[in-house]
Amino acid sequence: MRIGILGAGNMAAALGEQWVRAGHEVIVSGRDPGKTAALAATLGARAGTWQEAAAFGEVAVVAVLAGAVPAVIAQTGDALRGKPVIDVTNDVGPHGFRPVAREIARLSGGHVVKAFNLCHVDVWRMTPPVFGGRPLAVPLCGDDPGALALARELAADLGCTPMDGGGLGRAELLEATAAFMIGLWAGGADAQAVLPPLARSGAHPAA
């Protein structure tokens, strides 16, 4: 698969490395050409402009700071229109959080899937991310079946289990979940412990 990554930071590096290892063709793009070229050389990928990365990919991945999203997408022209776009960003801070996925959909005209936003970048560097013998699950929120299929494939290539999170309208819930959990982790809590196992969830009563 051809993947155009908008971004040359830690998330772009971690995910890009895994996808190159899985045999995908990757272009990375960033605001600093030198840094972008260095990252591409490290990954075994190619470097390009925002527009080149957006146009190259069968799927594009938005991995820039949330505040930079409008300016970056503006530089892609129409290259993202009608294309699968995976949004891995979080806009989290003292203010709480700001939804990003539907903004990306509106600005780009692409078929956006929210994914890969619940974990620290070091998790995406794991090969594979397995905890207690259980592969990490990756919730996906999106409306387009084709875009969701590609996102599932990319999650599986990381050794993760894709999980249906509902339509793009539910992406804001996923973004809010990230903000809430990040706050717990920052306070030193084992945030994973807040949820019971499926059998005790109430949706599937124990036998």
C-alpha positions in Angstrom: 0.0 0.0 0.0 1.2 3.6 -0.7 1.0 5.7 2.5 1.5 9.5 2.5 2.3 10.7 6.1 1.7 14.4 6.8 4.2 14.9 9.5 7.8 14.2 10.4 7.6 14.0 14.2 7.5 11.1 16.6 4.2 9.7 15.6 5.1 9.8 11.9 8.5 8.1 12.7 7.0 5.3 14.9 4.1 4.4 12.6 6.1 4.9 9.4 8.8 2.6 10.6 6.3 -0.2 11.4 4.5 0.2 8.0 7.8 0.3 6.0 8.7 -2.9 7.9 5.4 -4.4 6.8 6.3 -3.8 3.2 4.3 -0.6 2.5 5.7 2.4 0.4 5.8 5.5 2.6 6.4 9.2 1.9 6.8 11.5 4.9 6.4 15.3 4.7 7.2 18.1 7.1 7.8 21.8 7.5 11.6 21.3 7.8 12.9 19.7 4.6 16.2 18.7 6.3 14.5 16.9 9.2 12.0 15.3 6.8 14.8 14.0 4.6 16.7 12.6 7.6 13.6 10.8 8.8 12.9 9.4 5.4 16.4 8.0 5.1 16.2 6.4 8.6 12.8 4.8 7.7 13.7 3.6 4.2 11.0 5.9 3.0 10.8 8.9 0.7 10.6 12.6 1.6 8.2 15.0 -0.1 6.1 18.1 0.3 2.7 18.2 2.0 1.1 18.0 -1.4 3.3 15.3 -2.8 2.7 13.1 0.3 -1.0 13.6 0.1 -1.2 12.8 -3.6 1.1 9.8 -3.4 -0.7 7.8 -0.9 -3.6 5.4 -1.4 -4.2 6.5 2.2 -3.0 9.7 3.9 -2.1 9.9 7.6 -2.4 13.2 9.4 0.3 13.2 12.1 1.0 16.9 12.8 0.3 19.0 15.8 -3.5 19.7 15.9 -2.9 23.5 15.7 -1.1 23.0 12.4 -3.9 21.0 10.7 -5.6 23.9 8.8 -2.3 25.2 7.4 -1.0 21.8 6.4 -4.2 20.7 4.7 -4.4 24.0 2.9 -1.0 23.1 1.3 -2.3 19.7 0.0 -4.6 21.4 -2.5 -7.3 18.9 -3.6 -5.0 15.8 -3.2 -7.0 14.5 -0.1 -10.5 15.0 -1.6 -12.3 11.7 -1.7 -9.2 9.8 -0.3 -9.0 7.7 2.8 -7.4 9.9 5.6 -6.4 8.5 9.0 -6.3 11.1 11.7 -3.9 10.2 14.6 -3.9 13.6 16.3 -5.0 14.8 19.7 -5.6 18.4 20.8 -5.3 18.0 24.5 -4.2 20.5 27.1 -5.2 22.4 30.2 -8.3 23.6 28.3 -9.5 20.0 27.9 -9.7 18.9 24.3 -10.7 20.2 20.9 -12.2 17.8 18.3 -10.0 17.4 15.3 -11.3 14.5 13.1 -14.4 16.2 11.7 -12.4 19.4 11.1 -10.0 17.4 9.0 -12.9 15.9 7.1 -14.4 19.3 6.4 -11.1 20.9 5.4 -9.8 18.0 3.3 -12.9 16.5 1.7 -11.4 13.1 2.5 -12.9 10.0 4.0 -11.5 10.4 7.6 -11.0 7.6 10.0 -10.0 8.5 13.6 -7.4 5.9 14.9 -4.1 5.4 16.8 -4.7 8.4 19.1 -5.1 6.6 22.5 -1.5 5.6 23.1 1.8 7.2 23.7 4.2 7.1 20.8 6.4 4.5 22.6 3.6 2.0 22.3 3.6 2.3 18.5 7.4 1.6 18.6 6.7 -1.9 20.1 6.8 -4.9 17.8 4.1 -5.8 18.4 2.3 -3.9 21.2 1.1 -6.8 23.3 0.2 -6.5 27.0 -0.4 -9.5 29.3 -0.5 -11.7 26.2 -3.3 -9.7 24.6 -2.6 -7.6 21.5 -3.5 -3.9 21.8 -6.9 -3.1 20.3 -7.2 0.0 18.1 -10.7 1.7 17.9 -11.6 3.0 14.5 -14.2 5.7 13.9 -15.2 6.4 10.3 -18.1 6.4 7.8 -16.5 5.1 4.6 -16.2 1.3 4.2 -13.1 1.5 2.0 -11.2 3.9 4.3 -12.1 1.7 7.3 -10.8 -1.4 5.5 -7.5 0.2 4.9 -7.3 1.4 8.5 -8.0 -2.1 9.7 -5.2 -3.5 7.5 -2.7 -0.9 8.8 -3.7 -1.6 12.5 -3.3 -5.3 11.9 0.2 -4.7 10.3 1.2 -3.3 13.7 0.2 -6.5 15.4 -2.9 -4.8 16.8 -6.6 -5.8 16.8 -8.8 -3.4 14.9 -12.0 -2.5 16.7 -15.1 -1.0 15.3 -15.8 2.3 17.1 -18.7 3.5 15.0 -19.1 6.3 12.5 -17.1 9.5 12.3 -19.7 11.2 14.5 -18.3 9.1 17.4 -14.7 10.3 16.8 -15.3 13.1 19.2 -16.0 10.5 21.9 -12.7 8.8 21.0 -10.9 12.1 21.2 -12.5 12.9 24.6 -11.5 9.5 25.8 -7.9 10.2 24.9 -8.0 13.5 26.8 -9.5 11.8 29.9 -7.1 8.9 29.9 -4.1 11.1 29.3 -5.1 13.1 32.4 -5.3 9.9 34.5 -1.9 8.6 33.2 -0.3 12.0 33.8 -1.5 11.8 37.4 0.2 8.4 37.8 -3.0 6.3 37.7 -3.2 2.9 36.0 -6.0 4.1 33.7 -6.5 0.7 32.2 -7.8 -0.5 35.5 -10.9 1.7 35.4 -12.8 -0.7 33.0 -14.0 -4.2 33.9 -13.6 -7.1 31.5 -16.2 -7.7 28.9 -17.9 -10.4 30.9 -18.6 -7.9 33.7 -19.5 -5.0 31.4 -23.2 -5.5 31.6 -23.5 -5.7 27.9 -22.6 -9.4 28.1 -23.7 -10.7 31.5 -21.6 -13.3 33.1 -23.0 -16.9 32.8 
